[in-house]
Structure formats: C-alpha cells, structure tokens
C-alpha cells in the first residue's frame, strides 16, 4: 500500500508511526510517498506506479487536500489504485472511500469551547476531547475498478 503524506506535517508522522506498528500484523507492506508541494505529484504518481502499489492511503494534510485532490484521484485512476482517506471531499472527487471525524460535528463542539472562553473560562481548564462521531463515505461508482 502506498501512503501519500507530507513529511513536514507532524500529524502525518504520527499517522505513519501508527501505520508502521499495525501493518506487519495485517501482512500489509507500506511504502511512504512524500509530497511537500504541488510539483511533487507527478513524481509521486510515478513512484507509486514503479512500486506497483495495490492501494493508496492519503494522510490528511492541508497541503494535499482538498487543494490537490484532482491530481490524487487522476493518478489513482491511471494506476488503478483504490484510494482511502479521512477526508470526504476526496471521495466526492472520485476516490473510493473515506472514514474520519465529522467536521460539522467538530466545528459545533469548537463553538461551545469558544462560548465558554468568551464567558471567562480559562482554556487550560477546558478538557481535551476526542471526536465522538466518525463518518464512512463510499463512492457509488468509483473511478478505479478493483483488480
């Protein structure tokens, strides 16, 4: 499985370490494909083709999504790579599926924290929360046909 990520993003590094820990138990071989800027996409696409990846996982990053989702989906379609990410917009652009936190729910929760802070609460006294809801989205007619 090719894993498209921005190595300059600390969050992507956390995701990568988590994947490395789980992949051997699932008998999945991972290959990191690093993209830092728009000009890296063509090289990244060629790299995935050279590796003969069977699938593509896109780790969320503002550099990659949604700004370059068209390039990602086009590459995946050319090389018949089913594509998954945590961002729904990639599915809307033609990727296979997404599974991740519901951004509207996160925004509503953030608004409650803003109200508390505006009413005098100290940010350091507020709890850290994990997303309570995730959403699965699958492309009904994927642009990539599975092998």
N, C-alpha and C positions, 0 to 999 in steps of 0.2 A: 504494500500500500504506500503510495506517495503521500507525503504530508506537506502541504503548502503552508509556509509560515514566514513571518518576518522575524529574523533572529534578533533584531534590535528591540523587540517588544518583550518586556519581562514576563508578561502574562503568557505569551507564546512559549517561552522557555519552560514555564510551569506545566503547561499542557503537554509539551514534548516529553518532559521527565515522567509525567504520569503515563503517557502512552508507552514509553520505553519499559516501564515496570509491568504493564499488563500484556503487551504484545507477545512475549515468549510463551506465556500461559495459554494464549489463544492461537498459537502457532501462526502468527502474523509477522511477516518481515516488513519493517518500516524503512522508508528512505526519506530523509528530510530534503525538501526542495525549498531553498531560501529565495525570497523575493523581498527586496528592500524598496524598489522604485518601479515605476511603470515600465521602464526599459528592460527590466529583468524577466518579463513574462515570456517572451519568445524563447529565451534560453531555458527557462524553467520548463516550458512545454516540451522542448526538445529533450531535455534531461529525462522527463517522465517517459517519453517515448523510447529513449535508449534503454531505460531500466525495464521496460515492458511492464509497467505497473498495472495491477488489476483493478485498482480503485484509487480515488483521490479524496483525502480528507483535508478540508480547508480550515485552518485555525483562524478564528476571527481576529481581525486587525483592521483599524480604520484605514490603513494604507492599502489593504487588499479589497475590503468590502465596505460599502457597495460600489466604490469608485471603479473597480476593475472586474466586476462580476461578469461582464460580457466576454472579456478575454479569457477568464477562467472557464466559463461554460463552453466557449468555442473550442478551446484546447481539449477539454474533456470530451466533447462530441467528436472531434477529429480522431482522437485516440481511443474512443470507446471506453471511457473511464466513468463508471458510476461515481457521482460526487455527493458528498455529505458535508454539512457544516452546521453550526448552531444558529445561523442567520437565515431567516425565512426568505429574504429578498433573493438569495442565490437560487432557491427553488423557483421563485417567480420568474427568474431569468432563464430557467431551463435545467438547473441542477436536479439531481434525483430526489434528495430528501434533506430535511433539517430537523434537528432536535435541540432545543435550547430554551432558555428562560423567555418568558413572555415579556417583551419590552413594555407594552402598555401597562402591565401589572407592576413592573419595576418603577415606571415613571409615577404611577399613582402612589406607591409606597414612598418614593423620594419626596413627593409633595407633602406627605404627612410629616416627614422629618423637617422640611423647610418651615412648615407652620409651627412646629414645636420650637425650633430655633428662634423664629421671629417672635414667639411669645416668651422668650427668655431662657429656654433650656440651653445648657452647655452641651456643645457637640460631643465632648468627651464623655458625657454621662449617658448618651444615647446608645442603645445596643447595636451591635453589628448583626445584620440579618442575612440569611441565605434566601435565594428565590424560593418561593413556595410552589410555584407552578411552572411547568415546562410545557412546551408545545411541540408536537410532531407534525411535520408538513411533508407530504409526498407529492411529487409531480405526477399528475394523472396520465400524461402522455410524455414520458421522458424523452429528451433529445438524444439520449445514449441508450442503445439497445444492449442489454446484458449479453455476454458471450454464451 
